[in-house]
Amino acid sequence: MDSSEDEQQSVYTVLVTGANSGLGFSTCCRLIDEFLHSRPQTQTLQLIITTRSTSKNKDTQARLHQHLQKTLQKADKSTPGISQVLSARVKISGEQVDLCNLRSVKELGNRLVKRGTRLDVLICNAGIGGWKGLNWPAAIWSMLTDWKHSCTYPTYKLGFVGSVSPQGGEKKEEQLGEVFTANVFGHYLLAHAVAPLMKGDETKEPGRIIWISSIEAYAHAFNPEDLQALKSDAAYESSKRLTDLLILTSELPSTKPSTSKFLQEKDDQRKPKMYLAHPGVCATSIADLPLVLWYAMLLAQYIARWLGSPWHPVSSYLGAVSSAWLSLAPFSSLASQENNEGKAKWASSTDVFGNERVVRTEVGGWGWGGRVGEKADGKMRLSANRWRGQEDVTKESREDFEVLGQKVWKEMEELRQSWEKKLDV
Ligand SMILES: NC(=O)c1ccc[n+]([C@@H]2O[C@H](COP(=O)([O-])OP(=O)(O)OC[C@H]3O[C@@H](n4cnc5c(N)ncnc54)[C@H](OP(=O)(O)O)[C@@H]3O)[C@@H](O)[C@H]2O)c1
């Protein structure tokens, strides 16, 4: 191996979408902290952040550099002088993309592919809620009567119905569901474009595509006849259920005809791996609330944690633990966990004191690893903290999950191909 190859190998490149706020920003902070502590001194982290505007990008880079300085100061206290070595191991650069504008997504994909730099991790974090407000009487009643459950699985959010993002025209065929595009389809197109930069070979592990879901990805929120959730007032929950369906079935033989095209697969062993994570419930700006109500929500979330909810990291830094872990954990350790216990939805969780950990989350029809017969009992207080509508996985529900996964993979691929053609024109 010549020295330039050696140098190339020691750079670990991670791209995070929606990095300017909430979980995206905290994921970047965690990646910096954990990379410096867990990876060998010969490795450098190249962090590529995406935002929707250049000003947000500049500001985010400045805030990340401030965070890096704080981390270095702490390191210097325990090992004087180490900061000089460490600071050279983090490089931050930026890109702009609006995931609701497919042309902008395609342009970003083209820029990255043209540059040809290997991409080790893509974190599909950016997202929107698509909510217009809350049903206040229902919110107050359910909080007072059922605090922990209603803070975790709220039934009082009001979503916009039929919001679209125009792709250059007003005609129906030139529009896409807004939440669907921001949360799933924009990332889907981007991941497809950069997949060739993420392949593994004899010297490199395959790259990792990490999709961010939610604890609110209810099976009933997704209507297979309405992929983009245009007729639904739960477009957010639908987009997250779609994410679960896609990623959890992505390694099954039945979805291979679609996934191999999506990942531009030429050789099975080299394709990037897809992982599914969710941050639990965190206080971020995704719920667009006035300041006073934002603080009320913060307090409500802490109370839910103190009442025993494992799903309330509350702080976005704690919420980022699952995506940072999936980004940096040894590839072999992730592979053995998913091979032994099945493909998982990895969650950020905390105990009442805020001690974090990454745990598997139950998914309707799939369970914790796509295995029939698993029970909630005994799984980390989960029987008491499960969504009340959740049922144990049965042979039939597991089969239905896979059939639906196969269907949505096929539809997503058809949609991608038709939009790629339109964008080429
Ligand atoms: N907070 C939670 O409790 C929670 C729970 C479960 C899952 N999540 C998921 O975590 C992810 C991050 O959410 P968050 O809570 O951190 O929310 P946030 O603070 O509102 O951050 C969302 C990020 O996505 C970006 N974004 C939104 N629409 C975009 C678009 N069309 N193109 C490009 N970027 C776009 C935003 O950029 P702008 O600043 O330009 O709008 C922002 O950087 C989302 O996928 C969300 O569904 C959050």
The ligand as an ORCA input file, in Angstrom:
! r2SCAN-3c Opt
* xyz 0 1
  N     -36.873     15.589     18.773
  C     -37.378     14.389     18.971
  O     -37.916     14.066     20.043
  C     -37.319     13.371     17.887
  C     -37.887     12.122     18.146
  C     -37.830     11.142     17.169
  C     -37.203     11.403     15.976
  N     -36.668     12.633     15.748
  C     -36.033     12.832     14.440
  O     -34.766     13.428     14.580
  C     -34.451     14.159     13.402
  C     -33.964     15.540     13.776
  O     -35.029     16.235     14.392
  P     -34.829     17.319     15.534
  O     -35.726     16.930     16.642
  O     -33.403     17.548     15.803
  O     -35.504     18.567     14.833
  P     -34.910     20.019     14.466
  O     -34.167     20.595     15.592
  O     -36.096     20.772     13.929
  O     -33.888     19.701     13.283
  C     -34.332     19.345     12.015
  C     -33.204     19.593     11.034
  O     -33.641     19.153      9.754
  C     -33.431     20.215      8.833
  N     -34.411     20.161      7.735
  C     -35.758     20.216      7.816
  N     -36.290     20.174      6.587
  C     -35.267     20.079      5.717
  C     -35.176     20.018      4.315
  N     -36.256     20.054      3.523
  N     -33.951     19.946      3.753
  C     -32.837     19.927      4.511
  N     -32.855     19.995      5.855
  C     -34.055     20.078      6.446
  C     -33.613     21.482      9.644
  O     -33.039     22.571      8.954
  P     -33.666     24.075      9.114
  O     -33.112     24.600     10.391
  O     -33.164     24.791      7.915
  O     -35.153     23.933      9.145
  C     -32.862     21.078     10.896
  O     -31.488     21.204     10.707
  C     -35.716     14.152     12.556
  O     -35.613     13.155     11.568
  C     -36.796     13.781     13.553
  O     -37.888     13.145     12.942
  C     -36.708     13.622     16.671
*
